[in-house]
Each structure stands twice: as structure tokens, then as C-alpha cells.
């Protein structure tokens, strides 16, 4: 963690309040926070989702997350930024990703936050498996 970026992969639950606190600064006129959570759903075969399992190639995903932070800073006047992603099992209702961005104006923070989650899902070496109530699993392709 630097004074301007907090980027991490973690097997532990993510603390969204700490993320919001990290990006808070008197210089910011806008702070956007995004939580991607595990939602309850039913498979086409009628199975209930129990959890999501995340795997990451940390040696690749860490630098990819840092590159996203760098690219976001090139596009918007980001003051502080958080990119946190869970690994391992994430239960229903728990966040698997937390993104927080502070900028001088609100529109910039919204735009940067949305761009970061879209690019994270498209580019970062993190894989997701749905875990169903019968014990089966389905890997999700990005």
C-alpha cells in the first residue's frame, strides 16, 4: 500500500469502510465506492448458488491491478484509489471486489470507478467458479 494507492488480493473479507476511509481527503469533491457482491441466484437446472470461489495468478494479477491504477490516473485526476479483490470462497452477500476512487469532482470519480471494474473483469488474471448447493461448480468465463 502506498500513500495514494491501496491495491491487494486477499483471502480475508474486504473492509469497504476502510477503503472509503483510505480515499477520503479534503482535496476530494467526489468519492465513488463500488462493491461487487455475491448475489443469490438459481442455475438453469434449479440449483441454488452457495458461494463463489475465486482464484488469482497473483504474480500476474498484482501487476495488472497496478497497471489499471496507473491507467486510471492517466485518464482522470485521481487523488487516491483502492483496488481490492478477494480470493478463495466468498459467501452470499459478501463483497468479492472493492473499488474506491477520490477525485476533485464527482463525475470523474464515478467514471473512473466504473472503468476500473469493467477493465478489472476484462483484463486481470482472476477466475470465478460458481458453487452450487449440490456440491457442483461452474467456472465462469470472463
DSSP file (Angstrom, degrees, kcal/mol; ACC not computed):
  #  RESIDUE AA STRUCTURE BP1 BP2  ACC     N-H-->O    O-->H-N    N-H-->O    O-->H-N    TCO  KAPPA ALPHA  PHI   PSI    X-CA   Y-CA   Z-CA
    1    1 A X              0   0    0      0, 0.0     5,-0.2     0, 0.0     2,-0.2   0.000 360.0 360.0 360.0 129.4    0.0    0.0    0.0
    2    2 A X        -     0   0    0      3,-2.6     0, 0.0     1,-0.0     0, 0.0  -0.451 360.0 -97.7-101.0-177.9    1.3    3.4   -0.9
    3    3 A X  S    S+     0   0    0      1,-0.2     3,-0.1    -2,-0.2    -1,-0.0   0.686 124.3  31.6 -74.8 -15.4    0.0    6.8    0.3
    4    4 A X  S    S+     0   0    0      1,-0.2    77,-2.1    76,-0.1     2,-0.4   0.641 121.0  42.7-113.9 -21.3   -2.0    7.1   -3.0
    5    5 A X  E     -a   81   0A   0     75,-0.2    -3,-2.6     2,-0.1     2,-0.5  -0.981  49.9-170.0-130.5 139.6   -3.0    3.5   -3.9
    6    6 A X  E     +a   82   0A   0     75,-2.0    77,-2.7    -2,-0.4     2,-0.4  -0.942  23.1 167.0-124.5 106.9   -4.1    0.5   -1.9
    7    7 A X  E     +a   83   0A   0     -2,-0.5     2,-0.3    75,-0.2    77,-0.2  -0.983   9.2 147.4-125.7 126.0   -4.0   -2.5   -4.2
    8    8 A X  E     -a   84   0A   0     75,-2.3    77,-2.0    -2,-0.4     2,-0.4  -0.994  41.1-145.0-159.5 149.6   -4.4   -6.0   -2.8
    9    9 A X  E     +a   85   0A   0     -2,-0.3     2,-0.3    75,-0.2    77,-0.2  -0.945  36.8 178.8-105.0 137.2   -5.5   -9.6   -3.4
   10   10 A X  E     -a   86   0A   0     75,-2.3    77,-1.9    -2,-0.4     4,-0.1  -0.995  40.6-155.5-147.6 136.4   -6.8  -11.1   -0.1
   11   11 A X  S    S+     0   0    0     -2,-0.3     2,-0.2    75,-0.2    75,-0.1   0.557  81.4  85.3 -79.9  -7.3   -8.2  -14.4    1.2
   12   12 A X  S    S-     0   0    0      1,-0.1    75,-0.1    76,-0.0    -2,-0.1  -0.560  97.8 -82.1 -92.0 156.3   -9.8  -12.4    4.1
   13   13 A X        -     0   0    0     -2,-0.2     2,-0.3     1,-0.1    -1,-0.1  -0.253  50.6-115.0 -54.8 143.6  -13.1  -10.4    4.0
   14   14 A X        -     0   0    0     81,-0.5     2,-0.9    -4,-0.1    81,-0.2  -0.652  16.4-140.3 -88.5 138.4  -12.8   -7.0    2.4
   15   15 A X     >  -     0   0    0     -2,-0.3     4,-1.7     1,-0.2     5,-0.1  -0.821  18.8-179.3-102.4  97.6  -13.4   -3.9    4.6
   16   16 A X  H  > S+     0   0    0     -2,-0.9     4,-2.5     1,-0.2     5,-0.2   0.832  81.4  57.7 -68.2 -32.0  -15.3   -1.4    2.5
   17   17 A X  H  > S+     0   0    0      1,-0.2     4,-2.3     2,-0.2    -1,-0.2   0.908 107.1  48.0 -64.9 -40.8  -15.3    1.2    5.3
   18   18 A X  H  > S+     0   0    0      2,-0.2     4,-2.3     1,-0.2    -1,-0.2   0.876 110.2  53.0 -65.8 -36.8  -11.5    1.2    5.4
   19   19 A X  H  X S+     0   0    0     -4,-1.7     4,-1.6     2,-0.2    -2,-0.2   0.934 110.6  46.3 -63.4 -45.8  -11.4    1.5    1.6
   20   20 A X  H  X S+     0   0    0     -4,-2.5     4,-0.8     1,-0.2    -2,-0.2   0.894 112.8  50.8 -63.2 -39.4  -13.7    4.6    1.8
   21   21 A X  H  < S+     0   0    0     -4,-2.3     3,-0.4     1,-0.2    -1,-0.2   0.876 105.3  56.8 -65.0 -37.1  -11.6    6.0    4.6
   22   22 A X  H  < S+     0   0    0     -4,-2.3    -1,-0.2     1,-0.2    -2,-0.2   0.895 110.7  42.4 -62.0 -41.4   -8.4    5.5    2.7
   23   23 A X  H  < S+     0   0    0     -4,-1.6    -1,-0.2    -5,-0.1     2,-0.2   0.576  89.2 110.8 -85.6  -7.6   -9.6    7.6   -0.3
   24   24 A X     <  +     0   0    0     -4,-0.8     2,-0.3    -3,-0.4    78,-0.1  -0.487  38.3 147.6 -69.7 131.9  -11.1   10.3    1.9
   25   25 A X    >   -     0   0    0     -2,-0.2     3,-1.8     3,-0.1    55,-0.1  -0.966  58.7-116.6-159.7 147.7   -9.2   13.6    1.7
   26   26 A X  T 3  S+     0   0    0     -2,-0.3    -2,-0.0     1,-0.3    -1,-0.0   0.707 113.0  66.0 -61.6 -17.8  -10.1   17.3    1.9
   27   27 A X  T 3  S+     0   0    0      2,-0.0     2,-0.4    75,-0.0    -1,-0.3   0.656  85.6  91.0 -75.9 -15.3   -8.9   17.6   -1.7
   28   28 A X    <   +     0   0    0     -3,-1.8    76,-0.3     1,-0.1     3,-0.1  -0.678  42.9 176.0 -91.5 131.0  -11.7   15.4   -3.0
   29   29 A X  S    S+     0   0    0     74,-1.7     2,-0.3    -2,-0.4    77,-0.3   0.520  78.8  35.6 -98.8 -12.4  -15.0   16.7   -4.1
   30   30 A X  E     -B  103   0A   0     73,-2.1    73,-2.4    75,-0.3     2,-0.4  -0.991  58.3-177.9-145.5 134.9  -16.2   13.3   -5.2
   31   31 A X  E     -B  102   0A   0     -2,-0.3     2,-0.4    71,-0.2    71,-0.2  -0.995   8.5-170.1-130.0 124.9  -15.7    9.8   -3.8
   32   32 A X  E     -B  101   0A   0     69,-2.5    69,-2.5    -2,-0.4     2,-0.4  -0.954   1.5-171.9-115.9 135.8  -17.1    6.7   -5.5
   33   33 A X  E     -B  100   0A   0     -2,-0.4     2,-0.4    67,-0.2    67,-0.2  -0.994   1.7-168.0-127.5 130.3  -17.1    3.3   -4.0
   34   34 A X  E     -B   99   0A   0     65,-3.3    65,-2.5    -2,-0.4     2,-0.5  -0.974   1.6-169.2-119.0 131.1  -18.1    0.1   -5.8
   35   35 A X  E     -B   98   0A   0     -2,-0.4     2,-0.7    63,-0.2    63,-0.2  -0.983   7.9-158.5-116.0 122.7  -18.7   -3.2   -4.0
   36   36 A X  E     -B   97   0A   0     61,-2.4    60,-3.5    -2,-0.5    61,-1.3  -0.907  24.6-174.5 -96.7 115.3  -19.1   -6.3   -6.2
   37   37 A X  E     -B   95   0A   0     -2,-0.7     2,-0.6    58,-0.3    58,-0.2  -0.731  32.1-102.8-114.7 158.8  -21.0   -8.8   -4.0
   38   38 A X        -     0   0    0     56,-2.0    55,-3.4    53,-0.5     2,-0.3  -0.688  42.8-157.1 -78.4 119.8  -22.0  -12.5   -4.4
   39   39 A X        -     0   0    0     -2,-0.6     2,-0.3    53,-0.2    10,-0.0  -0.735  19.3-109.5-101.7 149.4  -25.7  -12.5   -5.2
   40   40 A X        +     0   0    0     -2,-0.3     2,-0.3     8,-0.0    10,-0.1  -0.570  51.4 156.8 -71.7 132.5  -28.2  -15.3   -4.7
   41   41 A X        -     0   0    0     -2,-0.3     8,-2.4     8,-0.1     2,-0.4  -0.968  36.6-125.1-151.9 168.6  -29.2  -16.9   -7.9
   42   42 A X  B     -D   48   0B   0     -2,-0.3     6,-0.2     6,-0.2    90,-0.0  -0.958  25.0-126.4-120.5 135.0  -30.6  -20.2   -9.3
   43   43 A X    >   -     0   0    0      4,-2.8     3,-2.3    -2,-0.4     6,-0.0  -0.256  33.4-102.7 -71.5 164.0  -29.0  -22.2  -12.1
   44   44 A X  T 3  S+     0   0    0      1,-0.3    -1,-0.1     2,-0.1    -2,-0.0   0.790 125.5  56.2 -57.2 -25.5  -31.0  -23.1  -15.2
   45   45 A X  T 3  S-     0   0    0      2,-0.1    -1,-0.3     1,-0.0    -2,-0.0   0.377 125.0-102.5 -88.1   4.9  -31.2  -26.6  -13.7
   46   46 A X  S <  S+     0   0    0     -3,-2.3     2,-0.2     1,-0.3    -2,-0.1   0.558  72.7 143.4  89.9   8.6  -32.8  -25.2  -10.5
   47   47 A X        -     0   0    0      1,-0.0    -4,-2.8    85,-0.0     2,-0.4  -0.559  46.4-127.7 -81.6 147.3  -29.7  -25.3   -8.2
   48   48 A X  B     -D   42   0B   0     -6,-0.2    85,-2.0    -2,-0.2     2,-0.3  -0.770  21.2-117.7 -95.1 139.2  -29.1  -22.6   -5.7
   49   49 A X  E     +E  132   0C   0     -8,-2.4    83,-0.2    -2,-0.4    -8,-0.1  -0.586  29.5 178.9 -74.3 131.4  -25.8  -20.7   -5.5
   50   50 A X  E     -     0   0C   0     81,-3.3    42,-0.9     1,-0.4     2,-0.3   0.784  59.9 -36.0 -97.4 -37.8  -24.0  -21.2   -2.2
   51   51 A X  E     -EF 131  91C   0     80,-1.3    80,-2.5    40,-0.2     2,-0.4  -0.963  52.8-106.8-169.9 173.8  -20.8  -19.1   -2.9
   52   52 A X  E     -EF 130  90C   0     38,-2.2    38,-3.1    -2,-0.3     2,-0.5  -0.978  22.7-150.6-118.7 138.7  -18.3  -18.0   -5.4
   53   53 A X  E     -EF 129  89C   0     76,-2.8    76,-2.5    -2,-0.4     2,-0.4  -0.941  13.6-162.0-107.2 128.6  -14.7  -19.4   -5.4
   54   54 A X  E     -EF 128  88C   0     34,-2.3    34,-3.0    -2,-0.5     2,-0.4  -0.921   8.0-174.1-113.5 135.6  -12.0  -17.0   -6.8
   55   55 A X  E     -E  127   0C   0     72,-2.4    72,-3.5    -2,-0.4     2,-0.4  -0.973   6.5-172.2-122.7 142.4   -8.6  -18.0   -7.9
   56   56 A X  E     -E  126   0C   0     -2,-0.4     2,-1.2    70,-0.2    70,-0.2  -0.988  30.8-134.5-134.1 143.6   -5.9  -15.5   -9.0
   57   57 A X    >>  -     0   0    0     68,-2.1     4,-3.4    -2,-0.4     3,-1.8  -0.795  31.4-167.6 -90.5  89.8   -2.5  -15.8  -10.5
   58   58 A X  H 3> S+     0   0    0     -2,-1.2     4,-2.3     1,-0.3     5,-0.3   0.811  78.5  59.2 -57.4 -38.3   -1.0  -13.3   -8.0
   59   59 A X  H 34 S+     0   0    0      1,-0.2     4,-0.3     2,-0.2    -1,-0.3   0.752 120.7  29.2 -64.4 -22.4    2.3  -12.8   -9.8
   60   60 A X  H <> S+     0   0    0     -3,-1.8     4,-1.8    65,-0.1    -2,-0.2   0.806 118.7  53.2-100.6 -43.7    0.3  -11.6  -12.8
   61   61 A X  H  X S+     0   0    0     -4,-3.4     4,-2.7    64,-0.3     5,-0.2   0.872 103.4  57.7 -65.1 -39.3   -2.8  -10.1  -11.2
   62   62 A X  H  X S+     0   0    0     -4,-2.3     4,-2.2    -5,-0.2    -1,-0.2   0.959 110.7  41.3 -57.6 -54.2   -0.9   -7.8   -8.8
   63   63 A X  H  > S+     0   0    0     -5,-0.3     4,-2.2    -4,-0.3    -1,-0.2   0.847 113.1  55.5 -62.7 -32.4    1.0   -6.0  -11.6
   64   64 A X  H  X S+     0   0    0     -4,-1.8     4,-2.1     2,-0.2    -1,-0.2   0.914 108.0  48.0 -65.7 -41.3   -2.2   -5.9  -13.7
   65   65 A X  H  X S+     0   0    0     -4,-2.7     4,-2.1     2,-0.2    -2,-0.2   0.915 111.4  50.5 -63.5 -42.5   -4.1   -4.2  -10.9
   66   66 A X  H  X S+     0   0    0     -4,-2.2     4,-2.1     1,-0.2    -2,-0.2   0.877 109.0  52.0 -62.5 -37.2   -1.2   -1.7  -10.5
   67   67 A X  H  X S+     0   0    0     -4,-2.2     4,-2.7     2,-0.2    -1,-0.2   0.885 106.7  52.9 -67.1 -38.3   -1.3   -1.0  -14.3
   68   68 A X  H  X S+     0   0    0     -4,-2.1     4,-2.6     2,-0.2    -2,-0.2   0.918 108.9  50.3 -61.0 -42.4   -5.1   -0.4  -14.1
   69   69 A X  H  X S+     0   0    0     -4,-2.1     4,-2.0     2,-0.2    -2,-0.2   0.923 111.3  48.4 -61.1 -43.9   -4.4    2.2  -11.3
   70   70 A X  H  X S+     0   0    0     -4,-2.1     4,-1.3     1,-0.2    -2,-0.2   0.930 112.9  47.4 -61.6 -46.2   -1.7    3.8  -13.4
   71   71 A X  H  X S+     0   0    0     -4,-2.7     4,-1.2     1,-0.2    -2,-0.2   0.870 109.5  53.3 -65.8 -37.5   -4.0    4.0  -16.5
   72   72 A X  H  X S+     0   0    0     -4,-2.6     4,-2.5     1,-0.2     3,-0.4   0.907 107.1  52.5 -62.6 -40.6   -6.9    5.4  -14.4
   73   73 A X  H  < S+     0   0    0     -4,-2.0    -1,-0.2     1,-0.2    -2,-0.2   0.789 106.3  54.0 -66.3 -27.4   -4.6    8.1  -13.2
   74   74 A X  H  < S+     0   0    0     -4,-1.3    -1,-0.2    -5,-0.1    -2,-0.2   0.800 115.3  39.8 -73.4 -28.3   -3.7    9.0  -16.8
   75   75 A X  H  < S+     0   0    0     -4,-1.2     2,-0.3    -3,-0.4    -2,-0.2   0.806 124.0  23.9 -91.1 -33.5   -7.4    9.3  -17.7
   76   76 A X  S  < S-     0   0    0     -4,-2.5     2,-2.1    -5,-0.1    -1,-0.1  -0.894  84.0-104.0-133.0 158.9   -8.8   11.1  -14.6
   77   77 A X        -     0   0    0     -2,-0.3    27,-0.6    -3,-0.1     2,-0.2  -0.428  51.0-177.2 -82.3  66.6   -7.4   13.4  -11.9
   78   78 A X  E     - C   0 103A   0     -2,-2.1    25,-0.2    -6,-0.2     3,-0.1  -0.458  18.0-176.8 -69.8 130.3   -7.4   10.6   -9.3
   79   79 A X  E    S-     0   0A   0     23,-3.4     2,-0.3     1,-0.4    24,-0.2   0.889  71.9  -1.1 -89.5 -53.3   -6.3   11.7   -5.8
   80   80 A X  E     - C   0 102A   0     22,-0.9    22,-2.5   -57,-0.2    -1,-0.4  -0.972  68.1-167.9-139.6 154.1   -6.5    8.3   -4.1
   81   81 A X  E     -aC   5 101A   0    -77,-2.1   -75,-2.0    -2,-0.3     2,-0.4  -0.999   8.9-163.6-148.1 142.5   -7.5    4.8   -5.3
   82   82 A X  E     +aC   6 100A   0     18,-2.7    18,-1.7    -2,-0.3     2,-0.4  -0.998   7.8 176.0-128.2 131.4   -8.3    1.4   -3.8
   83   83 A X  E     +aC   7  99A   0    -77,-2.7   -75,-2.3    -2,-0.4     2,-0.4  -0.917  15.0 166.3-131.7 106.0   -8.5   -1.9   -5.8
   84   84 A X  E     -aC   8  98A   0     14,-2.6    14,-2.3    -2,-0.4     2,-0.4  -0.969   9.1-178.7-122.9 136.4   -9.1   -4.9   -3.5
   85   85 A X  E     -aC   9  97A   0    -77,-2.0   -75,-2.3    -2,-0.4    12,-0.2  -0.998  19.8-132.4-137.5 134.9  -10.2   -8.4   -4.7
   86   86 A X  E     -a   10   0A   0     10,-3.0     2,-0.3    -2,-0.4   -75,-0.2  -0.434  15.2-161.3 -76.0 153.0  -10.9  -11.5   -2.6
   87   87 A X        +     0   0    0    -77,-1.9   -32,-0.2    -2,-0.1     2,-0.1  -0.902  56.9  25.2-125.0 161.5   -9.5  -14.9   -3.4
   88   88 A X  E    S-F   54   0C   0    -34,-3.0   -34,-2.3    -2,-0.3     2,-0.3  -0.465 111.1  -8.5  83.4-160.0  -10.9  -18.2   -2.1
   89   89 A X  E     -F   53   0C   0    -36,-0.2     2,-0.5    -2,-0.1   -36,-0.2  -0.566  56.3-169.5 -81.7 133.0  -14.6  -18.7   -1.1
   90   90 A X  E     -F   52   0C   0    -38,-3.1   -38,-2.2    -2,-0.3     3,-0.1  -0.976  16.2-142.7-123.4 115.6  -16.9  -15.7   -0.9
   91   91 A X  E >   -F   51   0C   0     -2,-0.5     3,-1.9   -40,-0.2   -53,-0.5  -0.190  38.1 -70.3 -73.3 165.2  -20.3  -16.3    0.6
   92   92 A X  T 3  S+     0   0    0    -42,-0.9   -53,-0.2     1,-0.3    -1,-0.2  -0.281 120.7  16.7 -54.7 136.0  -23.6  -14.8   -0.5
   93   93 A X  T 3  S+     0   0    0    -55,-3.4    -1,-0.3     1,-0.3     2,-0.2   0.250  98.0 117.2  84.9 -13.2  -23.8  -11.1    0.3
   94   94 A X    <   -     0   0    0     -3,-1.9   -56,-2.0   -56,-0.1     2,-0.3  -0.621  69.3-111.0 -88.5 147.4  -20.1  -10.7    0.8
   95   95 A X  E     -B   37   0A   0     -2,-0.2   -81,-0.5   -58,-0.2   -58,-0.3  -0.574  26.7-177.8 -77.2 137.5  -18.0   -8.4   -1.4
   96   96 A X  E    S+     0   0A   0    -60,-3.5   -10,-3.0     1,-0.3     2,-0.3   0.590  76.3  28.5-101.8 -19.2  -15.5  -10.0   -3.7
   97   97 A X  E     -BC  36  85A   0    -61,-1.3   -61,-2.4   -12,-0.2     2,-0.4  -0.999  60.6-170.6-143.2 140.5  -14.2   -6.7   -5.0
   98   98 A X  E     +BC  35  84A   0    -14,-2.3   -14,-2.6    -2,-0.3     2,-0.4  -0.994   7.7 179.1-129.8 125.1  -14.0   -3.2   -3.6
   99   99 A X  E     +BC  34  83A   0    -65,-2.5   -65,-3.3    -2,-0.4     2,-0.4  -0.994   3.1 176.0-124.8 130.6  -13.0   -0.2   -5.7
  100  100 A X  E     +BC  33  82A   0    -18,-1.7   -18,-2.7    -2,-0.4     2,-0.4  -1.000   1.7 179.4-136.4 137.6  -12.8    3.3   -4.3
  101  101 A X  E     -BC  32  81A   0    -69,-2.5   -69,-2.5    -2,-0.4     2,-0.4  -1.000  11.3-161.8-139.9 133.8  -11.7    6.5   -6.1
  102  102 A X  E     +BC  31  80A   0    -22,-2.5   -23,-3.4    -2,-0.4   -22,-0.9  -0.967  20.1 161.3-116.4 138.4  -11.5   10.1   -5.0
  103  103 A X  E     -BC  30  78A   0    -73,-2.4   -73,-2.1    -2,-0.4   -74,-1.7  -0.880  53.0 -99.1-141.7 169.6  -11.2   12.9   -7.5
  104  104 A X  S    S+     0   0    0    -27,-0.6     2,-0.3   -76,-0.3   -73,-0.1   0.834 108.0  32.2 -63.5 -30.8  -11.8   16.7   -7.4
  105  105 A X  S  > S-     0   0    0    -76,-0.2     4,-1.3   -75,-0.1     3,-0.4  -0.936  80.3-122.3-131.6 151.7  -15.3   16.3   -8.9
  106  106 A X  H  > S+     0   0    0     -2,-0.3     4,-2.4   -77,-0.3     5,-0.2   0.864 105.7  58.7 -62.7 -41.0  -18.0   13.6   -8.6
  107  107 A X  H  > S+     0   0    0      1,-0.2     4,-2.6     2,-0.2    -1,-0.2   0.891 105.6  50.9 -58.4 -39.9  -18.4   12.8  -12.3
  108  108 A X  H  > S+     0   0    0     -3,-0.4     4,-2.6     1,-0.2    -1,-0.2   0.885 109.2  50.1 -65.1 -39.3  -14.7   11.9  -12.5
  109  109 A X  H  X S+     0   0    0     -4,-1.3     4,-2.2     2,-0.2    -2,-0.2   0.910 112.3  47.2 -68.8 -40.3  -14.9    9.5   -9.5
  110  110 A X  H  X S+     0   0    0     -4,-2.4     4,-2.5     2,-0.2     5,-0.2   0.947 114.5  47.0 -61.4 -48.5  -18.0    7.8  -11.0
  111  111 A X  H  X S+     0   0    0     -4,-2.6     4,-2.3    -5,-0.2    -2,-0.2   0.917 114.1  46.4 -62.0 -44.8  -16.4    7.4  -14.4
  112  112 A X  H  X S+     0   0    0     -4,-2.6     4,-2.5     2,-0.2    -1,-0.2   0.905 112.2  51.0 -65.3 -41.3  -13.0    6.1  -13.0
  113  113 A X  H  X S+     0   0    0     -4,-2.2     4,-2.0    -5,-0.2     5,-0.2   0.931 112.4  45.5 -63.3 -46.6  -14.7    3.7  -10.7
  114  114 A X  H  X S+     0   0    0     -4,-2.5     4,-2.3     1,-0.2    -2,-0.2   0.918 113.1  50.2 -63.7 -43.5  -16.9    2.2  -13.5
  115  115 A X  H  X S+     0   0    0     -4,-2.3     4,-2.7    -5,-0.2     5,-0.3   0.907 108.7  53.5 -61.3 -42.1  -13.9    2.0  -15.8
  116  116 A X  H  X S+     0   0    0     -4,-2.5     4,-2.5     2,-0.2    -1,-0.2   0.917 110.6  44.3 -62.6 -44.6  -11.8    0.2  -13.2
  117  117 A X  H  X S+     0   0    0     -4,-2.0     4,-2.2     2,-0.2    -1,-0.2   0.914 114.5  49.9 -68.6 -39.5  -14.4   -2.5  -12.5
  118  118 A X  H  X S+     0   0    0     -4,-2.3     4,-1.4    -5,-0.2    -2,-0.2   0.927 115.5  42.3 -62.9 -43.6  -15.0   -3.0  -16.2
  119  119 A X  H  X S+     0   0    0     -4,-2.7     4,-2.6     2,-0.2     5,-0.4   0.873 111.1  55.8 -72.1 -37.2  -11.3   -3.3  -17.0
  120  120 A X  H  X S+     0   0    0     -4,-2.5     4,-1.9    -5,-0.3     6,-0.2   0.949 110.0  46.0 -58.2 -48.6  -10.6   -5.5  -13.9
  121  121 A X  H  < S+     0   0    0     -4,-2.2    -1,-0.2     1,-0.2    -2,-0.2   0.843 118.9  42.3 -63.8 -33.5  -13.2   -8.0  -15.1
  122  122 A X  H  < S+     0   0    0     -4,-1.4    -1,-0.2    -5,-0.2    -2,-0.2   0.801 128.4  20.5 -83.2 -30.2  -11.8   -7.9  -18.7
  123  123 A X  H  < S+     0   0    0     -4,-2.6     2,-0.2    -5,-0.1    -3,-0.2   0.702  91.6  95.5-118.6 -23.9   -8.1   -8.0  -18.1
  124  124 A X  S  < S-     0   0    0     -4,-1.9     2,-2.7    -5,-0.4   -63,-0.1  -0.553  75.0-117.3 -88.9 140.2   -7.0   -9.2  -14.7
  125  125 A X  S    S+     0   0    0     -2,-0.2   -68,-2.1   -68,-0.2     2,-0.4  -0.381  71.3 123.2 -74.5  68.2   -5.9  -12.8  -14.1
  126  126 A X  E     -E   56   0C   0     -2,-2.7     2,-0.3   -70,-0.2   -70,-0.2  -0.999  42.8-161.1-130.2 131.3   -8.7  -13.7  -11.6
  127  127 A X  E     -E   55   0C   0    -72,-3.5   -72,-2.4    -2,-0.4     2,-0.4  -0.885   2.6-151.0-120.0 148.1  -11.1  -16.6  -12.2
  128  128 A X  E     -EG  54 140C   0     12,-0.6    12,-3.1    -2,-0.3     2,-0.4  -0.940   7.1-169.7-123.2 135.9  -14.5  -17.2  -10.7
  129  129 A X  E     -EG  53 139C   0    -76,-2.5   -76,-2.8    -2,-0.4     2,-0.4  -0.992  19.4-136.1-124.1 129.7  -16.3  -20.5  -10.1
  130  130 A X  E     -EG  52 138C   0      8,-3.2     8,-2.1    -2,-0.4     2,-0.5  -0.678  16.5-150.9 -79.8 134.6  -20.0  -20.7   -9.0
  131  131 A X  E     -EG  51 137C   0    -80,-2.5   -81,-3.3    -2,-0.4   -80,-1.3  -0.948  13.9-156.5-111.9 120.2  -20.5  -23.3   -6.2
  132  132 A X  E >   -E   49   0C   0      4,-2.7     3,-2.2    -2,-0.5   -83,-0.2  -0.518  28.9-107.7 -99.5 162.6  -24.0  -24.9   -6.2
  133  133 A X  T 3  S+     0   0    0    -85,-2.0   -84,-0.1     1,-0.3    -1,-0.1   0.571 116.3  60.1 -68.8  -9.3  -26.0  -26.5   -3.4
  134  134 A X  T 3  S-     0   0    0    -86,-0.2    -1,-0.3     2,-0.1     3,-0.1   0.371 121.4-104.1 -94.9   4.9  -25.4  -30.0   -4.8
  135  135 A X  S <  S+     0   0    0     -3,-2.2    -2,-0.1     1,-0.3     2,-0.1   0.319  82.3 125.2  92.4  -7.8  -21.7  -29.6   -4.5
  136  136 A X        -     0   0    0     -5,-0.1    -4,-2.7     2,-0.0     2,-0.3  -0.327  44.7-151.0 -80.3 167.2  -21.0  -29.0   -8.2
  137  137 A X  E     -G  131   0C   0     -6,-0.2     2,-0.4    -3,-0.1    -6,-0.2  -0.983   8.7-156.2-140.1 151.6  -19.2  -26.0   -9.6
  138  138 A X  E     -G  130   0C   0     -8,-2.1    -8,-3.2    -2,-0.3     2,-0.3  -0.980  17.0-138.8-130.1 117.7  -19.3  -24.0  -12.8
  139  139 A X  E     -G  129   0C   0     -2,-0.4     2,-0.5   -10,-0.3   -10,-0.2  -0.578  19.8-139.8 -73.9 136.6  -16.3  -21.9  -14.0
  140  140 A X  E     -G  128   0C   0    -12,-3.1   -12,-0.6    -2,-0.3     2,-0.4  -0.847   7.5-139.0-102.0 129.9  -17.3  -18.6  -15.4
  141  141 A X              0   0    0     -2,-0.5   -14,-0.0     1,-0.1     0, 0.0  -0.710 360.0 360.0 -86.7 135.9  -15.5  -17.2  -18.5
  142  142 A X              0   0    0     -2,-0.4    -1,-0.1   -20,-0.1    -2,-0.0   0.527 360.0 360.0 -63.6 360.0  -14.7  -13.5  -18.4
